[in-house]
Amino acid sequence: MIGRGGLRHHTPRLKRRAALALLLGSTLLLAACSDAQENGQNPFNAEGPAAEKINDLFIPVIVVAGVVAVLVLGAVLLIAFRFRYREGKNENPKQIHGSTPLEIGWTIAPAVLLAVIAVPTIITIFDLAEAPAGENVLEVEVVGKQWWWEFNYREQPQVRSTVVTANELVIPTGEPVRLQLTACSDSLPGECNVIHSFWVPELAGKLDVVPGRDNATTIEADHPGTYLGQCAEYCGLSHANMRFRVIAKAPAEFAQWVREQQRGPAVPFQEGPEGEEEPAGPAQDLVINTYQCTNCHTFDQSDVVSYGPNLTHLASRTTFASGYYELTRDNLVDWVLDAPSLIPMESKVCREVGTPAVDNDCVGMPSFTKDTPEGEPVMTRDQAEQIADYLLALR
């Protein structure tokens, strides 16, 4: 049997062993999390000059920070162990008052360390902010909306006439792309959106998209591929779904993509001899008259900005809904029927008025299967399939 004194003697040792076991178990649990699949947004996987510059700064800084953390935490653990409470012993450290060398040392050392880190940091910030020189710089206006991205390729040497697309930014490899970031759109003159943040981790750092303030950043991809981007600033109900993709193509393939985007619609709206519309497929009357999709979207002009994404060449994209869904017929049919059930974008007020824009407070597509305004038609699945088939023909 263990007496009371023996039990008291062994209790601290048991507690220490339990704490050590808990620490080891937590370490193993966290280590198991490292086997997660690559999500395509790893900032350490630099695929462009801007991301490489950020890594060249970040990695040395994190090493220095790690050394400081080890020294500080090591000192804390040493002091906690050395001066821990032990029954029957006075372990109070010797009291030192006003040690001038120590106070000067722990004031100057961090200041010098921060100054050393600040110099390359400031140089990198200015370097990344500088606009690239040369005639081969592609310029794209990026408009952050709720909750999607509009990309406007203005007329320039690489793009002979304007191209407007959404959620998939196509760029040539090996060439700098200057992005003009704004939250204000030509589709709503004088109106601006909320704050967003443009971030493609593998190509560049994040930069805020602020209403009333135009920011600019430069991205460049070394190799062809798809690089995933994300809004990095909370912007409302569907912020987490506000994704996009940067698709890097070889210069010749990029030029071909531009030519394809500048073509007219694959299935244009037609008008009869007396001005009566002849459907471009069975969906034309549904798109224009029944559900009035043309109030927010453009279907037949790839150089026009609109309240919603320009859909003139929707089928040339791989995803839709801010890159959240793969562009398939089934996904598109479900989206046309009831978009808010797939991605949250409607408030109760928006559903009651049945419109995507009231005093600029309601955004996103309405549901055509529920909460429709009184007297408005409820969309059938057959109608949604007709519209989806029409959209998938817009290459």
C-alpha positions in Angstrom: 0.0 0.0 0.0 1.1 3.5 -0.7 0.8 5.9 2.3 -0.5 9.4 2.0 3.0 10.7 2.0 4.1 8.4 -0.8 1.0 9.3 -2.9 1.9 13.0 -2.5 5.4 12.2 -3.4 4.4 10.5 -6.7 1.6 12.9 -7.7 3.8 15.6 -9.3 5.7 12.9 -11.3 2.4 11.4 -12.5 1.2 14.8 -13.6 4.4 15.4 -15.5 4.2 12.1 -17.3 0.5 12.8 -18.2 1.5 16.2 -19.6 4.3 14.7 -21.6 2.0 12.0 -23.0 -0.6 14.7 -23.9 2.1 16.7 -25.7 3.4 13.7 -27.7 -0.2 12.7 -28.6 -1.0 16.3 -29.8 2.2 16.3 -31.9 1.4 13.0 -33.6 -2.2 14.3 -34.3 -0.9 17.5 -35.9 1.7 15.6 -37.9 -1.1 13.4 -39.3 -2.7 16.6 -40.7 0.3 17.2 -42.9 -0.8 14.5 -45.3 -3.5 16.7 -46.8 -3.7 16.9 -50.5 -2.3 19.9 -52.3 -5.0 22.5 -52.7 -3.3 24.5 -55.5 -2.8 27.6 -53.3 0.5 26.9 -51.7 2.5 30.2 -51.5 5.7 28.3 -51.1 5.2 26.7 -54.5 6.4 29.8 -56.4 5.5 29.7 -60.2 6.4 33.3 -61.1 8.9 36.1 -60.5 6.7 37.9 -58.0 6.0 34.8 -55.9 9.7 34.0 -56.0 10.6 37.4 -54.6 8.1 37.0 -51.8 9.6 33.6 -50.9 13.1 35.0 -51.1 12.1 37.5 -48.4 9.7 35.3 -46.4 11.8 32.2 -45.9 14.8 34.0 -44.3 12.5 36.1 -42.1 10.6 32.9 -40.9 14.0 31.3 -40.2 15.1 34.3 -38.0 11.6 34.3 -36.3 12.0 30.6 -35.7 15.4 31.0 -34.0 14.0 33.8 -31.8 11.0 31.7 -30.9 13.1 28.8 -29.9 15.4 31.0 -27.8 12.5 32.7 -26.1 10.4 29.6 -25.5 13.5 27.7 -24.4 14.2 30.4 -21.8 10.6 30.3 -20.6 10.7 26.5 -20.2 14.1 26.6 -18.5 13.0 29.2 -16.0 9.7 27.4 -15.4 11.6 24.1 -14.8 14.5 25.6 -12.8 12.3 27.6 -10.5 9.3 25.3 -10.3 7.6 24.8 -7.0 9.0 21.9 -4.9 7.7 21.2 -1.5 10.0 22.2 1.3 12.4 24.3 -0.9 12.5 28.0 -1.5 13.2 28.3 -5.2 12.6 32.0 -5.5 15.3 33.5 -7.9 17.7 36.1 -6.7 16.0 39.5 -7.1 17.9 41.9 -9.4 16.8 45.5 -9.6 17.9 47.9 -12.4 20.4 45.8 -14.4 21.4 48.4 -17.0 23.4 46.0 -19.2 20.4 43.6 -19.5 17.9 46.4 -20.2 20.1 47.9 -22.9 20.8 44.5 -24.4 17.1 43.4 -24.7 16.2 46.8 -26.1 19.0 47.2 -28.7 19.0 43.6 -29.9 15.4 43.4 -31.1 15.7 46.9 -32.6 18.8 45.9 -34.6 17.1 42.7 -35.7 13.9 44.4 -36.9 16.0 47.0 -38.7 17.9 44.3 -40.6 14.6 42.7 -41.6 13.0 46.0 -42.5 15.5 46.9 -45.2 14.9 43.9 -47.5 11.2 44.0 -46.7 10.9 47.7 -47.9 13.0 47.0 -51.0 10.8 44.0 -51.9 7.6 46.0 -51.4 8.7 48.8 -53.7 10.0 46.2 -56.2 6.7 44.4 -56.4 4.8 47.7 -56.7 6.8 49.0 -59.6 5.1 48.7 -63.0 7.0 46.6 -65.5 8.5 48.3 -68.5 8.3 47.2 -72.1 5.8 46.8 -74.9 5.0 43.2 -74.2 3.3 44.0 -70.9 -0.3 42.8 -71.0 -2.8 45.1 -69.1 -6.0 43.8 -67.7 -8.6 45.6 -65.6 -9.8 43.4 -62.7 -13.2 44.3 -61.2 -14.2 42.7 -57.9 -17.9 42.2 -57.6 -20.2 40.3 -55.3 -19.2 37.5 -55.6 -17.2 37.1 -58.8 -14.4 38.7 -60.8 -14.6 40.5 -64.1 -11.5 40.6 -66.4 -11.4 43.4 -69.0 -8.7 43.2 -71.6 -8.6 46.7 -73.0 -7.4 47.4 -76.6 -3.6 47.1 -76.8 -0.9 45.5 -78.9 -1.6 41.9 -77.7 -5.4 42.5 -77.8 -6.5 44.4 -80.8 -10.1 44.9 -79.5 -11.6 44.7 -76.1 -12.4 41.3 -74.5 -14.5 41.0 -71.4 -14.7 37.7 -69.5 -15.3 36.4 -65.9 -13.6 34.3 -63.3 -10.9 32.8 -65.5 -8.0 35.1 -66.2 -6.1 33.9 -69.3 -2.5 35.1 -69.6 0.6 34.3 -71.7 3.5 32.6 -70.1 6.8 34.4 -69.6 5.3 37.8 -70.0 4.4 40.3 -67.2 0.7 41.0 -66.8 -0.2 44.3 -65.2 -3.5 44.1 -63.3 -5.5 47.3 -62.6 -7.6 46.4 -59.6 -10.9 48.2 -58.9 -14.2 47.7 -57.1 -16.0 50.1 -59.4 -17.6 49.0 -62.6 -18.5 50.6 -65.9 -21.8 48.6 -65.8 -22.9 50.8 -62.9 -21.4 54.3 -63.5 -20.6 56.0 -60.2 -21.3 52.8 -58.2 -18.7 50.8 -56.3 -18.6 47.5 -54.6 -17.3 46.5 -51.2 -13.7 45.8 -50.4 -12.2 42.6 -51.9 -8.6 41.2 -52.0 -7.0 39.7 -55.1 -4.7 36.7 -54.3 -3.1 34.1 -56.4 -0.7 32.5 -53.9 1.5 30.7 -56.5 2.0 33.8 -58.6 1.9 36.9 -56.4 1.0 38.3 -53.0 -2.4 39.6 -52.1 -3.6 43.1 -52.8 -6.8 44.8 -51.6 -9.4 45.9 -54.1 -10.8 49.0 -52.5 -13.8 51.1 -53.6 -12.7 54.5 -54.9 -9.1 53.5 -55.0 -7.3 51.9 -57.9 -4.5 49.5 -57.0 -2.2 47.7 -59.4 -0.1 44.5 -59.2 1.9 42.4 -61.6 1.7 38.7 -62.1 3.7 36.4 -64.4 3.6 32.6 -64.9 6.8 30.7 -65.8 5.0 27.7 -67.1 1.6 26.9 -68.6 -1.0 25.7 -66.1 -3.9 26.7 -64.0 -3.3 28.7 -60.8 -6.1 29.0 -58.2 -7.0 32.4 -56.8 -9.2 33.6 -54.0 -10.7 36.7 -52.5 -8.8 37.2 -49.3 -10.9 39.9 -47.7 -14.3 39.2 -46.2 -16.9 40.7 -48.6 -20.2 39.4 -47.5 -22.4 36.3 -47.7 -20.6 34.3 -50.3 -17.0 35.5 -49.7 -15.6 32.0 -49.3 -17.0 31.1 -52.7 -15.4 34.0 -54.5 -12.8 32.1 -56.3 -11.1 32.5 -59.7 -8.5 30.9 -61.9 -5.4 32.2 -63.7 -4.9 30.0 -66.8 -1.4 30.5 -68.3 -1.0 29.6 -72.0 2.0 29.7 -74.3 2.1 33.0 -76.2 0.8 31.4 -79.4 -2.1 29.7 -77.6 -2.9 32.9 -75.8 -3.1 34.8 -79.1 -5.4 32.1 -80.4 -7.6 32.4 -77.3 -7.9 36.1 -77.8 -9.0 35.7 -81.5 -11.6 33.2 -80.4 -12.9 35.5 -77.7 -13.2 38.4 -80.2 -15.4 36.4 -82.5 -19.1 36.9 -82.5 -21.4 34.6 -80.6 -21.6 31.0 -81.8 -25.4 31.2 -81.5 -26.5 34.8 -82.1 -29.9 36.2 -81.3 -31.8 36.6 -84.6 -34.6 39.0 -85.7 -37.2 38.4 -88.3 -37.9 40.7 -91.2 -40.4 42.7 -89.3 -38.4 43.0 -86.1 -39.9 39.9 -84.6 -37.3 37.7 -82.9 -36.6 34.3 -84.3 -35.2 32.1 -81.5 -31.5 31.2 -81.6 -32.6 27.8 -80.5 -35.6 27.3 -78.2 -34.0 29.3 -75.4 -34.0 32.7 -76.9 -37.5 33.7 -75.8 -36.8 32.3 -72.3 -33.6 34.2 -72.0 -34.9 37.5 -73.4 -38.6 37.7 -72.5 -39.7 35.1 -70.0 -36.9 35.3 -67.4 -35.2 38.5 -68.7 -31.7 37.2 -68.3 -30.4 40.0 -70.6 -31.2 42.5 -67.9 -28.0 41.4 -66.1 -26.0 39.4 -68.7 -24.6 39.9 -72.1 -24.8 36.9 -74.5 -23.8 38.3 -77.9 -21.0 40.9 -77.4 -17.6 39.8 -75.9 -16.5 43.5 -75.5 -19.3 44.7 -73.3 -19.3 44.8 -69.5 -22.6 44.0 -67.7 -24.0 43.7 -64.2 -23.5 40.0 -64.3 -20.8 38.0 -66.0 -20.5 38.3 -69.8 -21.7 35.0 -71.2 -20.8 35.4 -74.9 -18.2 32.7 -74.7 -19.2 30.9 -71.5 -18.6 27.4 -73.0 -15.0 28.2 -73.5 -14.5 28.3 -69.8 -13.9 25.3 -67.5 -15.8 26.5 -64.5 -18.6 28.9 -63.6 -20.0 30.5 -60.5 -16.6 32.1 -59.5 -14.8 28.9 -60.4 -16.7 27.0 -57.7 -18.4 24.5 -60.1 -17.1 22.6 -63.0 -18.9 23.7 -66.2 -21.1 20.6 -66.9 -24.6 20.4 -68.2 -26.0 19.0 -64.9 -24.4 21.7 -62.8 -25.5 24.4 -65.2 -29.1 23.2 -65.2 -29.2 23.2 -61.4 -27.6 26.7 -61.3 -30.2 28.1 -63.8 -33.1 26.7 -61.8 -32.0 27.7 -58.3 -28.6 29.3 -58.1 -29.0 30.5 -54.4 -29.3 26.8 -53.3 -25.8 26.1 -54.7 -24.0 29.3 -53.5 -25.6 31.6 -50.9 -26.2 35.0 -52.4 -29.7 36.1 -51.6 -31.0 37.8 -48.4 -34.6 37.6 -47.4 -35.3 41.0 -48.7 -33.9 40.1 -52.1 -36.2 37.0 -52.3 -39.2 39.1 -51.4 -38.7 41.6 -54.2 -37.5 39.0 -56.6 -34.7 41.0 -58.1 -30.9 40.8 -57.9 -30.5 44.6 -57.4 -32.4 46.9 -55.1 -30.6 50.1 -54.0 -27.5 48.1 -54.8 -28.0 46.0 -51.7 -29.2 42.8 -53.3 -26.8 40.9 -55.4 -26.6 37.5 -57.2 -29.0 35.5 -59.3 -32.6 35.0 -58.0 -34.2 31.6 -57.6 -36.5 30.7 -60.5 -38.1 27.8 -58.7 -39.2 29.4 -55.4 -39.7 32.8 -53.8 -40.6 34.2 -57.2 -42.6 37.5 -57.2 -46.3 37.1 -57.5 -47.4 36.7 -61.1 -43.9 35.7 -62.3 -43.4 32.3 -63.9 -41.8 29.4 -62.1 -39.1 27.8 -64.2 -39.5 24.1 -65.1 -36.5 21.7 -65.5 -37.2 21.4 -69.2 -36.9 25.2 -69.6 -33.6 25.2 -67.5 -32.2 22.4 -69.8 -33.0 24.5 -72.9 -31.2 27.5 -71.4 -28.3 25.4 -70.3 -28.0 23.8 -73.8 -28.0 27.3 -75.3 -25.3 28.5 -72.9 -23.1 25.4 -73.6 -23.2 26.3 -77.3 -21.6 29.7 -76.6 -18.0 28.8 -77.4 
